[in-house]
C-alpha cells in the first residue's frame, strides 16, 4: 500500500510504499528510490522491534487521531502523519478548488497556532508550509494551495482557532 508520510513541523513529505513479505518482513520503498527490507515485531501495545540491515531499533509509537503518530527512536521524537496516497491526491484537488476561488487558506479542524512561517508580502510556492497548527496533540503543516503572495496573515502564534478559520489570505502569483 502506498502512503504519503509527512514528517516534522516543516511538513517534509515522502511517498512510502509498504509491501508485506513472509515472516514479519516488509519491503519499504521511499520516494521510489530507497528500498529497505525490515523485520518488524510488536512488543506490547505500542513498542516495536525493528531490524534493518543487521541493526536493531526499539520504536515507541503513540497513535494519534486522524492518521498521526508520535514516534520515539533512539531518543529522538518525531511527529508523523500518514495518509493513503489516493486520499492525499483527492484532498489536494479539493484544496486547490476551494483555495483558488477566495485566496483564503483555512484549517479543517480547531487547534492552536504553534508557528507562523511566513510574513505578509512573502512569495510562496504551492505546498509550502505557511502555518503550523497543533490539533489533537499533533502538529500539522497548513500549506499553500498554489503559488502566490501572502496578502494577509489572520492569526498569531499561540492563538486558538476554530474549524474553518481563515489563517492566511493569498493572492495568486502573476
Beta strands, then each sheet from edge to edge (+ up, - down):
strand 1: 2-7
strand 2: 12-20
strand 3: 25-30
strand 4: 34-43
strand 5: 47-52
strand 6: 55-64
strand 7: 68-73
strand 8: 76-84
strand 9: 104-106
strand 10: 111-116
strand 11: 123-124
strand 12: 129-135
strand 13: 138-143
strand 14: 148-153
strand 15: 160-161
strand 16: 166-172
sheet 1: 1+ 2- 3+ 4- 5+ 6- 7+ 8- 1+
sheet 2: 9+ 16- 14+ 11-
sheet 3: 13+ 12- 10+ 15-
end
